[in-house]
């Protein structure tokens, strides 16, 4: 390409050779003076500088001096100068002509540079404006690559979205996928100005989010490293904006789905209440009459037991729906741990028939400030969950201890293990760990209720699990609750 430019300049310089003598000869034949010819040639040099460039103007300057010498300096029609002053005049004219050509070429270059910068800024503005107007219903990568290719008139654009693991391309040239992915994984920042190819890793702050590859036209050269840096920044922002919209949309859909599911369960729970109460009353009445045979009595006892269990689950669903209704009001009161232990032992007795409940108070008999009803509900959920997944006949430990900032309620069982990747998800409503449905029945509601109650008290819940020592659930309340 450099040789081509040199050849073009030589051709232009060769085309100038006959113009200068021809114009000077016309002035001479028109009986114009040397000053007139010199001014005409000076104007011609400046025009050549504007139209062609400085090298062509320098050639024209030398030809202009030679023509003035040939037509006007004695002896005329000869390039020989006898008077030393003519040599000085010729030298001064060359300096003036070359200087004028240089300034004319510089002005031309400055104007071209200004126009190029204006065009680049305009295209960057159009790109930033169009990015805001991208259709969120379509893939942002495909739209973005087409936008860059059309706006900047490049031969090829490739965009790698690391989060979506997606490659999008636009333009007439073929870009290898491996080359673009390597730009991201190796965090490359390369400029091949001769081939007009640019590689950029897309970043948001210091975090890489993708890669951009642009192959511009080697002839037009409408891109430079600074423009590509700006395009890369806009592309990174566009990707993050699209990801934010997707996350927002998914969160809104999940919220609406959760609201609908809660409404359905709430309605079903209310609908179940009346027939369950009737079944319980009828079964309890038949058992009180005591006129049934032993097999019939056992079957009726089973009906009564399962109806009671179903009623308890229905109450749990209704309580969960109530906890989810807006802001949960917490009525703090002083709770004696001794009374809390007695309540837990009484309420969990039917579920813990196969397990020994070990109650440990490490707070030296301290009282707790919390909503009694909500705290009892949370602890019962933890104890019920521990009983479901504990190994047969293993003990369950309910320990209360205190730190400088919190009071901790710890429920531990043996024989269960929760994988690290599941320890946050099990507190989501209706979520059950893979395989847990084969170990114990459940709805996936209990632990979510516990978490909601802890958050209402400005506390927290978490779980620690080990295959050998067992699983411990923690329910922490800040001491500041007593000031509420």
N, C-alpha and C positions, 0 to 999 in steps of 0.2 A: 504494500500500500504506500510506503514511503517513496519507493521508486516511481510509482504512478504519479504522485504529487510533484516530484521533481521534473518528470517528463512534461507534465501540464504547464509547469512554470516556464520551462525552456521553450515550449511552443508559443506561449503568450509573449515571452521576450522576443522571440523571432518575429512574431507578428507586429511588434512595436517598431522594429528596425526601419521599415519603409515609411512609417507614418511621420516620424520626426523630420527626416529630410524633405519629404513631400510638403509638409506644412511650412517649413522654413523657406523652401523654394518658392511657394506661392506668395509669401510675404515679400520676398526679394523681388519677384517679378512684378508685384504690385507697387514697387518703389517704396516699400516700407523701410524705415530706418532700423539700425541694429537694436535700439532700445525697444522698438515695437516687436521685433522678432524675439528678443529675449523674454519680454513679458508674455508673449503668446506661448513660447516654449515652457515657461514656468507654470502657466496655467495648465498646459498639457501634462506636465510632470505630476501636478497635484491630482488631475483627473485620473491618470494612470494609477497613482497611489491609492486613490479611493476605489477604483474599479478592480485592480489586479493585486496590488500589494507593494511592499517596499522594494523587494529585489527588482521587480519590473520598473519601478520608478527610478531606481539607481541607474539601470541600463539606459533609460530614456534621458536621464540627466547628462550622462557622458556623451550620448549621441547629440543632445542639444548643443553642448559646448563645441563638439566637432563641426556641427552645421553652421554655427555662428562664425567659427574660424574660417570655414570654407567659403562662405558667402560674403562676409563683411570685413574680415581683417586682412590687411595687406600682407603679402600679395594674395588677392582673392582667387577663388577656385583652386586653392592650395591649402594644405593642412600645416604649412610651415609658418611660424610666427617669428618675425625678426625683432620686433620691439618687446623688451622685457615686460613693459606695462601690459601688453596683451596677454602674456602668460599669467600675470597677476590677476587681470580681469577674468580670464578664463577660470582660474582657480577659485576666485570668489563666487563666480556664477555657479560652478559645480557645487560648492559648499551650500550656497543658498538653495539651489534646486534639490540637492539631496536632503537638506534639513526640512524644506517644505514638504518633500515627499514623505519623509519620516513622520512628521507631525500629522500629515493627512492620513497615512496608513494607521497611525496610532489612534486617531479619532475614529477611523472606520472600525478598528478592532474593539475600541471601547463601546461604540454604539452596538456592534454585534454582540458583545458580551452582555451589555445591558438588556438587549432584546432577549438573549438566551435566558438570562436570569429571570426576566419577567415571564417568559413562557413557562419556565420550570415552576415558578411560584404559582402561576395560574393553574397549572396542571396539578400541583400538590393541593391547592385549594379545592379544585374540582373533585380530587380523590377523597379528601377529608369530608367534603359535603356529601358525596355519593355514598360513602361508607355509612354515614348516619341514616341514609335512606335505604339501606339494604333490606331485602325482604326476609324477615325473621322466620318465615315458614319454609324457606329453602336453605340449602347448605351454604353457609357463609363463605367457605373456602372457594367453591366454584364461582360464586359471584365476585369475590375479591380478585381472583386471578384474571378473570375476564375484564374487570374494571381496570386493572393495572395495564394489561396488554392493550386495551383500546385507548386509554388515556395517554400513555407514554409511547405508543407505537413501537413496541418491542417485539422481537421475534419469538420469544418464549418466556413464560412465567410458570414457576412451580412453587407450590406452598405445601409444607408439611405441618399438620396440626398434631402435636405430640399428645395432647389430651385425648383427642378422638381417634388417634392412630389412623389418620386419613391423609391421602395425597390428592391434591387438585392441581390441574395444569390448564394452561391456555396458550395460544400462539401456534405458529406454523412449524416451529422446530421441535424436535424430540429431545426431551430431557430425561436422562437415566434416573430412576427412582433411588438407586443406591447412592448416587452422588448427592442428592438432596438430603436424604436421611443422614448421610455422613456429616453434612454441614451442621445438623442438629447435635448429633452424638459427640462430634469432635469440637463443637462450638467454634466453627470457622468464621473468619471475617476476611474475605479475599476479594481483591479487585484485579481483574485481568483487563487492563485498559486497551491493549492491542486487539483482543478478541471481543471487547465490550461485554464481558461476562462478570457478574457480581454474585457473591454468596454471603448471606447474612444469617446468623442465628437470631431468632426473635426472642426478645427478653421483655419481661415486666419487672422493672427493678433489676435484681440480680438473678431472677428465676427464668430459665429458658422455657419457652412455651411452644416453639416451633422453628421452622427454617424457611428461608426464602431464597429462590434462585431466579435471577433475571438475566436473559441474554438479549442485549440490545442490538440494534442495527449497526454493523461495523462501518457503514458508509455515512449514516446520518449522525451518529454519536450524540443522541439527545439526552444521554444520562451521564452523570458523574457520581463519584462516591458519596458526596454530600446528599444528593437527591435520593440515592438508594438508601442511605441511612434514614432519611425522613420517611420513605416508603415503608421500610422495615418497621419503624416505630408505629406508623399508622396501622400496619397489618397486625402487629402484636395487640394493639388496642382493640382492633376490630374482632380478633379472635376472643379476647377476654370478654368483650361486650357480648358476643354471641353466647359464650359459655355461661355468663351471668343470666342472660335471658332464659336459657335452657334450664338452669338450676331454679330460677324463679318460677318458671312454668311448671316444672316437676313438683316443686314444693307446694304450689297452689293446688295442683291436681291431687297431690297426696292429702292436703288439708281438706279439700272438698270430699274426697273419698272417705276420709276418716270421719268427717261430720255425718256423711250419709250412713256409714256403717254404725256409728253411735246412735243415730236417730232410729235406725231399724231395730237395733238390739234393745234400745230403750222401750220402743213400742212393743216388741215381743215380750220383754220382761214384764211389762205391765199387764199384757194380755194373759201371761202364764199365771199371774198371781192368784186370780180367783179360782180357776180349776185346780191349782195345786192346793189351795187352802181347803177346797171341798174334798179332794182325795185324802189329805191328811186327817181331816175331821172324820171322814167315813172309816178310814183304816184304824184310827185311834179308837173310835167308838166300837168297832167290831172286836178289837182286842180287849176293851174293857168289859164287853158282854161276857166274854170267856166261855162261849158255848161251842167253840170250834175244836175239831180234832187236832192232834199234834201236827201232822203234815200241813193242814190248812192254816194253822196258826203260824207256822214257819214261813209259808208263802206270804201271808198277810204282813208279817213282821218285815219281810224283805221289801214289800211294796211301801210300807210306812217309812222304812229307812231310806229308800231311794227317793221317795217323794220329799222327805226332809232335806236330803242332799240337793235335790233339784231346786227346792225353795231357797236354800242357802246360796246357790249359784245365781239364782235370779236376783236375790238381794244384792249380791256382789256386783252384778251388771248395773243395777239401778244406782248403787253407790258410785260406781265408776262414772256413769253418765253425769251424776251430780257434781263430781269433782271436776269434770271438764267444762262445766258451764261457767265461763267467764272467770273472774277473779275469785279464788277460794278464800273465804273469810276464816281466819284462825282465831279461836277464842282461848287465849292462854289462861291457864290456871295451874295451881300447885298440885302436883301429882306425887303421891307417896309410892316409892318403889315397892314397898311391901305389899300394898294393895294391888299394884300392877302385876306383881308376880302371882299373887293368889288368883287374880282374874285370868291370867294366861294359863295357869295350870287347870283351872276349871273349864275354860272354853275349849282347850285343846285336848282334853281328856279323851273324847271319842276318837279323835284322829291319831292320837299317840298311844294307842293301846299296846303296840308292839315295841315302843321305844321309851326309854327312861329320859325324862326331861330334867336336866341339871340346871338349876337356877343359881347364878352367881352374881352377887352384888359387890363390886370393888369400889364403890363410891362412899363407903363408910356411912350408909344410911341416908344419903342426901336425897333431897326432893328434886323433881324435874318440873320445869315450866314448859307446858305445851298444851295443845288441845287434846283433852283426855280421849274423846271419842275417836279422833283421827289417829292418835298415837296407838291406841289399842288396835285399830283396824290394820295399821301398817305392821305391827309386831305379829299379829295373828296371821297375816299373809306370809310373813317370813317363816314363821314356825310351821305353817301348813305346807309351804314349799319344801322346807327341810325334811319334813316327814315323808313326803311323796317320793323323794329321790334318795333317801338314806338306805343303806344296806339293812337287811332284816335284823331286828333285835339290837341294833346299834344305838348308843345314847345320842341325844341331841342336847347341845349346850346353849343356854341363853345367858349371856354375860353382859353386864352393864358396867362400864368403866368411864373414867373422866380424865380429860387432858386439860391443858391450860385454856384452851379455847372451845372445846366441844365436850359433849357427853355422848358416848358411843354405846349403841345397842348392837350386840354381836350375836348372830345365830349361826351355830356350826353343826354340820352333820358329817357323817363318814360314809364313804362308798360312792360318792358322786364326784364328777370332775367336769369343769366347764373350760373349754378351750379359750385361749387368750382372745382370739378374734370374735368370740361370742359374748364376751363379758360386758360389752356396752349394749349390744343388740337385745339381750334378754330383758332389758328394762323398757323396750318398746312394746306398745300395746299390741296384743294378739300374736306376738312373735314367740315361737318356740324353737329351741335348738334342734338341729337335725337328729332324729333318733329318740328324742325325749317322749314323743307320743307313744312309743312302745314300752316305756318304763312306767309312766303314770298318766292318768287322765288329767286334763286341764284345758283352760281357755286362753292362756297367755295374757290374762288381765292382771293377776295379783301383783306381780312385781312392778308393773306400770303404775298401779295405784300407790304402792309404797314410794316410788320415786316422786309422784305428784304430791304426796303428803309431805315428804322431806323438803321439796322445793317451796311448798307453801310456808314452811317453818324457817325458810332460808338456810336449810341444811343440805345434806347430800347423801347419796347411797352409792355403794360400790361392792364388788365381790372379789374375793381372793380364793383361788382354787389350786389344789395340788393333788396329783393322783394318789399320793401316799397318805397325806395328813387329812384330806377331805376339803370341804368347801365352807367358807365363812362369808356370810352377808353382813354388811355394816350399814347401820342407819345412824347418821350423826346429826345432832342438833347443837347449834351454837349456844353458848351460855348467855349471849345477849338476848335470847328469847325471853328471859325473865323480866327484861325491862320493857317488853312490848306492851 
